[in-house]
Amino acid sequence: MEGMENKGPESKFLGSVSPSKGHRIYQLNTETGEVTEAHVEGKLVELPDGRKEIRKQIFVRDKYLYISALNKKNAIKRFARMAKMLDNHNTKSNETIGENAED
């Protein structure tokens, strides 16, 4: 699956993700904390060798994070784990900045 940023008639490729078998892509609204399944669109593309293939795309929205998970419950757990890791990282960064300021 490819992540695309929608900018009017043009789209910008942001990267790709291959979810594990049976997984879906979930999105977290960073302002409200709501977790929902991401909207996936299929697009028919012609490959260089002439074959045609359906490519799935997600149009990435501002202020949303995306993750692959088996179900919504697991997606919430994974987003919580991600938030905890980011919080720990930010706390350590702030402690380091404080130590440097005292020198």
N, CA, C and O atoms as a GROMACS GRO file, in nm:
protein
  412
    1MET      N    1   0.083  -0.116   0.000
    1MET     CA    2   0.000   0.000   0.000
    1MET      C    3   0.087   0.123   0.000
    1MET      O    4   0.193   0.125   0.063
    2GLU      N    5   0.043   0.222  -0.069
    2GLU     CA    6   0.120   0.345  -0.080
    2GLU      C    7   0.050   0.457  -0.005
    2GLU      O    8  -0.073   0.465  -0.004
    3GLY      N    9   0.128   0.542   0.059
    3GLY     CA   10   0.075   0.661   0.125
    3GLY      C   11   0.090   0.779   0.033
    3GLY      O   12   0.200   0.808  -0.014
    4MET      N   13  -0.020   0.848   0.007
    4MET     CA   14  -0.018   0.962  -0.083
    4MET      C   15  -0.073   1.084  -0.010
    4MET      O   16  -0.169   1.073   0.066
    5GLU      N   17  -0.010   1.199  -0.033
    5GLU     CA   18  -0.062   1.324   0.020
    5GLU      C   19  -0.136   1.393  -0.092
    5GLU      O   20  -0.080   1.417  -0.199
    6ASN      N   21  -0.262   1.425  -0.068
    6ASN     CA   22  -0.346   1.484  -0.172
    6ASN      C   23  -0.326   1.635  -0.175
    6ASN      O   24  -0.358   1.704  -0.078
    7LYS      N   25  -0.274   1.686  -0.283
    7LYS     CA   26  -0.252   1.830  -0.301
    7LYS      C   27  -0.323   1.873  -0.428
    7LYS      O   28  -0.259   1.892  -0.531
    8GLY      N   29  -0.454   1.890  -0.420
    8GLY     CA   30  -0.532   1.928  -0.537
    8GLY      C   31  -0.525   1.820  -0.642
    8GLY      O   32  -0.539   1.702  -0.610
    9PRO      N   33  -0.504   1.858  -0.770
    9PRO     CA   34  -0.500   1.757  -0.875
    9PRO      C   35  -0.373   1.671  -0.870
    9PRO      O   36  -0.369   1.563  -0.929
   10GLU      N   37  -0.269   1.718  -0.801
   10GLU     CA   38  -0.144   1.644  -0.790
   10GLU      C   39  -0.138   1.570  -0.657
   10GLU      O   40  -0.187   1.620  -0.556
   11SER      N   41  -0.079   1.452  -0.657
   11SER     CA   42  -0.057   1.377  -0.534
   11SER      C   43   0.092   1.354  -0.518
   11SER      O   44   0.164   1.336  -0.616
   12LYS      N   45   0.138   1.356  -0.393
   12LYS     CA   46   0.280   1.338  -0.364
   12LYS      C   47   0.299   1.204  -0.294
   12LYS      O   48   0.233   1.176  -0.194
   13PHE      N   49   0.389   1.120  -0.346
   13PHE     CA   50   0.417   0.989  -0.288
   13PHE      C   51   0.495   1.008  -0.159
   13PHE      O   52   0.599   1.074  -0.158
   14LEU      N   53   0.445   0.950  -0.048
   14LEU     CA   54   0.510   0.963   0.082
   14LEU      C   55   0.583   0.838   0.127
   14LEU      O   56   0.671   0.846   0.213
   15GLY      N   57   0.549   0.723   0.070
   15GLY     CA   58   0.613   0.599   0.109
   15GLY      C   59   0.516   0.484   0.094
   15GLY      O   60   0.403   0.502   0.050
   16SER      N   61   0.562   0.365   0.131
   16SER     CA   62   0.474   0.250   0.119
   16SER      C   63   0.486   0.162   0.242
   16SER      O   64   0.586   0.167   0.314
   17VAL      N   65   0.383   0.081   0.263
   17VAL     CA   66   0.380  -0.012   0.375
   17VAL      C   67   0.316  -0.140   0.326
   17VAL      O   68   0.221  -0.137   0.247
   18SER      N   69   0.368  -0.252   0.371
   18SER     CA   70   0.309  -0.381   0.337
   18SER      C   71   0.254  -0.444   0.465
   18SER      O   72   0.329  -0.505   0.541
   19PRO      N   73   0.124  -0.429   0.489
   19PRO     CA   74   0.068  -0.485   0.611
   19PRO      C   75   0.080  -0.637   0.612
   19PRO      O   76   0.077  -0.700   0.507
   20SER      N   77   0.092  -0.694   0.730
   20SER     CA   78   0.095  -0.840   0.743
   20SER      C   79  -0.038  -0.897   0.697
   20SER      O   80  -0.139  -0.826   0.691
   21LYS      N   81  -0.038  -1.025   0.663
   21LYS     CA   82  -0.158  -1.090   0.614
   21LYS      C   83  -0.270  -1.078   0.718
   21LYS      O   84  -0.251  -1.108   0.836
   22GLY      N   85  -0.386  -1.033   0.673
   22GLY     CA   86  -0.501  -1.018   0.761
   22GLY      C   87  -0.507  -0.884   0.834
   22GLY      O   88  -0.606  -0.854   0.899
   23HIS      N   89  -0.401  -0.803   0.823
   23HIS     CA   90  -0.399  -0.673   0.891
   23HIS      C   91  -0.468  -0.566   0.806
   23HIS      O   92  -0.485  -0.580   0.685
   24ARG      N   93  -0.506  -0.460   0.874
   24ARG     CA   94  -0.565  -0.343   0.809
   24ARG      C   95  -0.487  -0.220   0.856
   24ARG      O   96  -0.412  -0.226   0.953
   25ILE      N   97  -0.507  -0.111   0.786
   25ILE     CA   98  -0.440   0.014   0.823
   25ILE      C   99  -0.539   0.098   0.903
   25ILE      O  100  -0.652   0.122   0.861
   26TYR      N  101  -0.494   0.143   1.021
   26TYR     CA  102  -0.576   0.227   1.108
   26TYR      C  103  -0.511   0.364   1.119
   26TYR      O  104  -0.390   0.379   1.107
   27GLN      N  105  -0.596   0.465   1.143
   27GLN     CA  106  -0.547   0.601   1.157
   27GLN      C  107  -0.588   0.657   1.292
   27GLN      O  108  -0.696   0.628   1.343
   28LEU      N  109  -0.498   0.736   1.351
   28LEU     CA  110  -0.522   0.802   1.479
   28LEU      C  111  -0.528   0.951   1.457
   28LEU      O  112  -0.434   1.011   1.405
   29ASN      N  113  -0.639   1.012   1.496
   29ASN     CA  114  -0.650   1.157   1.491
   29ASN      C  115  -0.575   1.210   1.612
   29ASN      O  116  -0.616   1.184   1.726
   30THR      N  117  -0.467   1.283   1.591
   30THR     CA  118  -0.381   1.327   1.701
   30THR      C  119  -0.446   1.436   1.785
   30THR      O  120  -0.400   1.462   1.896
   31GLU      N  121  -0.551   1.500   1.736
   31GLU     CA  122  -0.620   1.604   1.813
   31GLU      C  123  -0.726   1.545   1.903
   31GLU      O  124  -0.739   1.586   2.019
   32THR      N  125  -0.804   1.448   1.853
   32THR     CA  126  -0.916   1.393   1.930
   32THR      C  127  -0.883   1.258   1.993
   32THR      O  128  -0.952   1.216   2.086
   33GLY      N  129  -0.781   1.188   1.944
   33GLY     CA  130  -0.747   1.056   1.994
   33GLY      C  131  -0.833   0.945   1.937
   33GLY      O  132  -0.823   0.830   1.981
   34GLU      N  133  -0.918   0.976   1.838
   34GLU     CA  134  -1.006   0.877   1.778
   34GLU      C  135  -0.928   0.786   1.682
   34GLU      O  136  -0.850   0.834   1.599
   35VAL      N  137  -0.952   0.655   1.693
   35VAL     CA  138  -0.888   0.557   1.605
   35VAL      C  139  -0.995   0.501   1.512
   35VAL      O  140  -1.099   0.453   1.557
   36THR      N  141  -0.969   0.508   1.381
   36THR     CA  142  -1.062   0.456   1.280
   36THR      C  143  -0.982   0.382   1.174
   36THR      O  144  -0.861   0.400   1.162
   37GLU      N  145  -1.051   0.300   1.097
   37GLU     CA  146  -0.986   0.231   0.986
   37GLU      C  147  -0.963   0.332   0.873
   37GLU      O  148  -1.053   0.410   0.840
   38ALA      N  149  -0.844   0.331   0.815
   38ALA     CA  150  -0.810   0.425   0.708
   38ALA      C  151  -0.883   0.386   0.580
   38ALA      O  152  -0.906   0.268   0.552
   39HIS      N  153  -0.919   0.487   0.502
   39HIS     CA  154  -0.986   0.464   0.374
   39HIS      C  155  -0.881   0.426   0.270
   39HIS      O  156  -0.786   0.500   0.246
   40VAL      N  157  -0.899   0.311   0.208
   40VAL     CA  158  -0.805   0.259   0.108
   40VAL      C  159  -0.874   0.258  -0.027
   40VAL      O  160  -0.987   0.210  -0.040
   41GLU      N  161  -0.806   0.312  -0.129
   41GLU     CA  162  -0.859   0.312  -0.265
   41GLU      C  163  -0.773   0.223  -0.353
   41GLU      O  164  -0.651   0.219  -0.339
   42GLY      N  165  -0.837   0.151  -0.444
   42GLY     CA  166  -0.765   0.070  -0.541
   42GLY      C  167  -0.752   0.147  -0.672
   42GLY      O  168  -0.848   0.210  -0.716
   43LYS      N  169  -0.635   0.142  -0.733
   43LYS     CA  170  -0.610   0.214  -0.858
   43LYS      C  171  -0.545   0.116  -0.956
   43LYS      O  172  -0.447   0.050  -0.922
   44LEU      N  173  -0.600   0.106  -1.077
   44LEU     CA  174  -0.545   0.018  -1.179
   44LEU      C  175  -0.427   0.087  -1.247
   44LEU      O  176  -0.442   0.197  -1.301
   45VAL      N  177  -0.309   0.023  -1.244
   45VAL     CA  178  -0.190   0.080  -1.308
   45VAL      C  179  -0.131  -0.021  -1.405
   45VAL      O  180  -0.144  -0.142  -1.386
   46GLU      N  181  -0.067   0.031  -1.509
   46GLU     CA  182  -0.002  -0.056  -1.607
   46GLU      C  183   0.147  -0.061  -1.574
   46GLU      O  184   0.212   0.043  -1.562
   47LEU      N  185   0.200  -0.181  -1.560
   47LEU     CA  186   0.340  -0.201  -1.528
   47LEU      C  187   0.425  -0.190  -1.655
   47LEU      O  188   0.372  -0.202  -1.765
   48PRO      N  189   0.556  -0.168  -1.642
   48PRO     CA  190   0.644  -0.154  -1.758
   48PRO      C  191   0.641  -0.274  -1.854
   48PRO      O  192   0.662  -0.258  -1.974
   49ASP      N  193   0.613  -0.394  -1.800
   49ASP     CA  194   0.610  -0.512  -1.887
   49ASP      C  195   0.473  -0.532  -1.954
   49ASP      O  196   0.451  -0.633  -2.021
   50GLY      N  197   0.382  -0.436  -1.936
   50GLY     CA  198   0.252  -0.442  -2.003
   50GLY      C  199   0.139  -0.501  -1.919
   50GLY      O  200   0.022  -0.487  -1.955
   51ARG      N  201   0.173  -0.568  -1.808
   51ARG     CA  202   0.069  -0.623  -1.723
   51ARG      C  203  -0.003  -0.511  -1.648
   51ARG      O  204   0.052  -0.403  -1.628
   52LYS      N  205  -0.126  -0.539  -1.606
   52LYS     CA  206  -0.200  -0.442  -1.526
   52LYS      C  207  -0.217  -0.497  -1.385
   52LYS      O  208  -0.233  -0.618  -1.365
   53GLU      N  209  -0.212  -0.407  -1.288
   53GLU     CA  210  -0.217  -0.446  -1.149
   53GLU      C  211  -0.296  -0.341  -1.070
   53GLU      O  212  -0.294  -0.222  -1.103
   54ILE      N  213  -0.365  -0.387  -0.966
   54ILE     CA  214  -0.437  -0.292  -0.880
   54ILE      C  215  -0.344  -0.255  -0.765
   54ILE      O  216  -0.296  -0.342  -0.692
   55ARG      N  217  -0.319  -0.127  -0.749
   55ARG     CA  218  -0.238  -0.075  -0.640
   55ARG      C  219  -0.330  -0.007  -0.540
   55ARG      O  220  -0.413   0.077  -0.578
   56LYS      N  221  -0.317  -0.042  -0.415
   56LYS     CA  222  -0.399   0.020  -0.310
   56LYS      C  223  -0.327   0.143  -0.258
   56LYS      O  224  -0.206   0.143  -0.239
   57GLN      N  225  -0.406   0.249  -0.235
   57GLN     CA  226  -0.349   0.374  -0.188
   57GLN      C  227  -0.428   0.427  -0.069
   57GLN      O  228  -0.550   0.409  -0.061
   58ILE      N  229  -0.358   0.491   0.020
   58ILE     CA  230  -0.419   0.563   0.131
   58ILE      C  231  -0.383   0.709   0.112
   58ILE      O  232  -0.266   0.742   0.093
   59PHE      N  233  -0.482   0.795   0.118
   59PHE     CA  234  -0.453   0.938   0.109
   59PHE      C  235  -0.436   0.990   0.250
   59PHE      O  236  -0.531   0.997   0.328
   60VAL      N  237  -0.312   1.028   0.283
   60VAL     CA  238  -0.274   1.069   0.417
   60VAL      C  239  -0.332   1.206   0.447
   60VAL      O  240  -0.326   1.297   0.364
   61ARG      N  241  -0.387   1.219   0.567
   61ARG     CA  242  -0.446   1.346   0.610
   61ARG      C  243  -0.358   1.410   0.716
   61ARG      O  244  -0.289   1.342   0.791
   62ASP      N  245  -0.362   1.543   0.722
   62ASP     CA  246  -0.286   1.616   0.824
   62ASP      C  247  -0.334   1.577   0.962
   62ASP      O  248  -0.452   1.548   0.982
   63LYS      N  249  -0.244   1.576   1.057
   63LYS     CA  250  -0.272   1.548   1.198
   63LYS      C  251  -0.324   1.407   1.223
   63LYS      O  252  -0.400   1.385   1.318
   64TYR      N  253  -0.285   1.312   1.140
   64TYR     CA  254  -0.320   1.172   1.157
   64TYR      C  255  -0.193   1.088   1.155
   64TYR      O  256  -0.100   1.119   1.081
   65LEU      N  257  -0.190   0.982   1.236
   65LEU     CA  258  -0.083   0.883   1.233
   65LEU      C  259  -0.142   0.753   1.182
   65LEU      O  260  -0.261   0.727   1.203
   66TYR      N  261  -0.063   0.671   1.117
   66TYR     CA  262  -0.111   0.547   1.056
   66TYR      C  263  -0.030   0.429   1.106
   66TYR      O  264   0.090   0.440   1.132
   67ILE      N  265  -0.099   0.315   1.121
   67ILE     CA  266  -0.034   0.193   1.169
   67ILE      C  267  -0.107   0.071   1.115
   67ILE      O  268  -0.227   0.078   1.091
   68SER      N  269  -0.036  -0.038   1.097
   68SER     CA  270  -0.095  -0.164   1.053
   68SER      C  271  -0.126  -0.249   1.177
   68SER      O  272  -0.040  -0.266   1.264
   69ALA      N  273  -0.249  -0.302   1.185
   69ALA     CA  274  -0.287  -0.385   1.299
   69ALA      C  275  -0.395  -0.484   1.257
   69ALA      O  276  -0.463  -0.465   1.156
   70LEU      N  277  -0.410  -0.589   1.337
   70LEU     CA  278  -0.508  -0.693   1.310
   70LEU      C  279  -0.651  -0.643   1.329
   70LEU      O  280  -0.739  -0.675   1.250
   71ASN      N  281  -0.672  -0.564   1.434
   71ASN     CA  282  -0.806  -0.509   1.460
   71ASN      C  283  -0.792  -0.376   1.535
   71ASN      O  284  -0.681  -0.334   1.570
   72LYS      N  285  -0.905  -0.312   1.559
   72LYS     CA  286  -0.903  -0.179   1.621
   72LYS      C  287  -0.844  -0.183   1.762
   72LYS      O  288  -0.769  -0.093   1.801
   73LYS      N  289  -0.877  -0.288   1.838
   73LYS     CA  290  -0.826  -0.301   1.974
   73LYS      C  291  -0.673  -0.305   1.975
   73LYS      O  292  -0.610  -0.238   2.056
   74ASN      N  293  -0.614  -0.383   1.884
   74ASN     CA  294  -0.468  -0.390   1.876
   74ASN      C  295  -0.408  -0.260   1.824
   74ASN      O  296  -0.299  -0.221   1.866
   75ALA      N  297  -0.479  -0.192   1.735
   75ALA     CA  298  -0.430  -0.063   1.685
   75ALA      C  299  -0.422   0.037   1.799
   75ALA      O  300  -0.325   0.112   1.808
   76ILE      N  301  -0.522   0.039   1.887
   76ILE     CA  302  -0.521   0.130   2.001
   76ILE      C  303  -0.402   0.099   2.091
   76ILE      O  304  -0.334   0.191   2.137
   77LYS      N  305  -0.376  -0.029   2.117
   77LYS     CA  306  -0.261  -0.069   2.199
   77LYS      C  307  -0.130  -0.024   2.136
   77LYS      O  308  -0.041   0.026   2.205
   78ARG      N  309  -0.118  -0.041   2.004
   78ARG     CA  310   0.006  -0.004   1.935
   78ARG      C  311   0.027   0.147   1.934
   78ARG      O  312   0.140   0.195   1.949
   79PHE      N  313  -0.083   0.224   1.914
   79PHE     CA  314  -0.071   0.370   1.921
   79PHE      C  315  -0.032   0.414   2.061
   79PHE      O  316   0.048   0.506   2.077
   80ALA      N  317  -0.088   0.349   2.165
   80ALA     CA  318  -0.055   0.383   2.304
   80ALA      C  319   0.092   0.355   2.331
   80ALA      O  320   0.160   0.436   2.396
   81ARG      N  321   0.142   0.242   2.282
   81ARG     CA  322   0.283   0.206   2.300
   81ARG      C  323   0.372   0.310   2.229
   81ARG      O  324   0.476   0.350   2.282
   82MET      N  325   0.330   0.351   2.109
   82MET     CA  326   0.405   0.450   2.033
   82MET      C  327   0.409   0.584   2.109
   82MET      O  328   0.514   0.649   2.116
   83ALA      N  329   0.295   0.623   2.166
   83ALA     CA  330   0.288   0.749   2.241
   83ALA      C  331   0.378   0.744   2.364
   83ALA      O  332   0.444   0.842   2.397
   84LYS      N  333   0.379   0.630   2.433
   84LYS     CA  334   0.463   0.614   2.552
   84LYS      C  335   0.611   0.625   2.515
   84LYS      O  336   0.689   0.688   2.586
   85MET      N  337   0.650   0.562   2.403
   85MET     CA  338   0.789   0.570   2.358
   85MET      C  339   0.827   0.713   2.324
   85MET      O  340   0.936   0.759   2.359
   86LEU      N  341   0.737   0.785   2.256
   86LEU     CA  342   0.766   0.924   2.221
   86LEU      C  343   0.776   1.011   2.345
   86LEU      O  344   0.861   1.099   2.352
   87ASP      N  345   0.689   0.986   2.443
   87ASP     CA  346   0.691   1.063   2.567
   87ASP      C  347   0.822   1.039   2.642
   87ASP      O  348   0.884   1.134   2.691
   88ASN      N  349   0.865   0.913   2.650
   88ASN     CA  350   0.993   0.881   2.715
   88ASN      C  351   1.109   0.947   2.644
   88ASN      O  352   1.201   0.998   2.708
   89HIS      N  353   1.105   0.947   2.511
   89HIS     CA  354   1.212   1.008   2.432
   89HIS      C  355   1.216   1.159   2.457
   89HIS      O  356   1.324   1.216   2.476
   90ASN      N  357   1.099   1.224   2.457
   90ASN     CA  358   1.094   1.368   2.479
   90ASN      C  359   1.140   1.404   2.620
   90ASN      O  360   1.207   1.505   2.638
   91THR      N  361   1.105   1.323   2.719
   91THR     CA  362   1.148   1.348   2.856
   91THR      C  363   1.300   1.340   2.866
   91THR      O  364   1.362   1.426   2.929
   92LYS      N  365   1.360   1.239   2.804
   92LYS     CA  366   1.506   1.226   2.807
   92LYS      C  367   1.572   1.341   2.735
   92LYS      O  368   1.676   1.390   2.779
   93SER      N  369   1.513   1.386   2.623
   93SER     CA  370   1.569   1.498   2.549
   93SER      C  371   1.565   1.624   2.633
   93SER      O  372   1.661   1.701   2.633
   94ASN      N  373   1.454   1.647   2.704
   94ASN     CA  374   1.442   1.766   2.789
   94ASN      C  375   1.541   1.762   2.904
   94ASN      O  376   1.596   1.866   2.942
   95GLU      N  377   1.565   1.644   2.963
   95GLU     CA  378   1.662   1.631   3.071
   95GLU      C  379   1.801   1.663   3.019
   95GLU      O  380   1.878   1.731   3.088
   96THR      N  381   1.834   1.617   2.901
   96THR     CA  382   1.965   1.643   2.842
   96THR      C  383   1.982   1.793   2.816
   96THR      O  384   2.089   1.848   2.842
   97ILE      N  385   1.878   1.858   2.767
   97ILE     CA  386   1.885   2.002   2.740
   97ILE      C  387   1.906   2.077   2.871
   97ILE      O  388   1.985   2.172   2.877
   98GLY      N  389   1.835   2.036   2.977
   98GLY     CA  390   1.850   2.099   3.108
   98GLY      C  391   1.990   2.083   3.164
   98GLY      O  392   2.044   2.176   3.224
   99GLU      N  393   2.050   1.966   3.145
   99GLU     CA  394   2.186   1.941   3.194
   99GLU      C  395   2.286   2.030   3.121
   99GLU      O  396   2.379   2.082   3.182
  100ASN      N  397   2.267   2.048   2.990
  100ASN     CA  398   2.358   2.131   2.911
  100ASN      C  399   2.346   2.278   2.950
  100ASN      O  400   2.444   2.352   2.945
  101ALA      N  401   2.227   2.320   2.989
  101ALA     CA  402   2.206   2.462   3.024
  101ALA      C  403   2.279   2.497   3.154
  101ALA      O  404   2.319   2.612   3.173
  102GLU      N  405   2.297   2.399   3.245
  102GLU     CA  406   2.363   2.426   3.371
  102GLU      C  407   2.513   2.438   3.357
  102GLU      O  408   2.578   2.497   3.444
  103ASP      N  409   2.571   2.384   3.251
  103ASP     CA  410   2.718   2.388   3.234
  103ASP      C  411   2.771   2.524   3.207
  103ASP      O  412   2.892   2.540   3.191
   0.00000   0.00000   0.00000
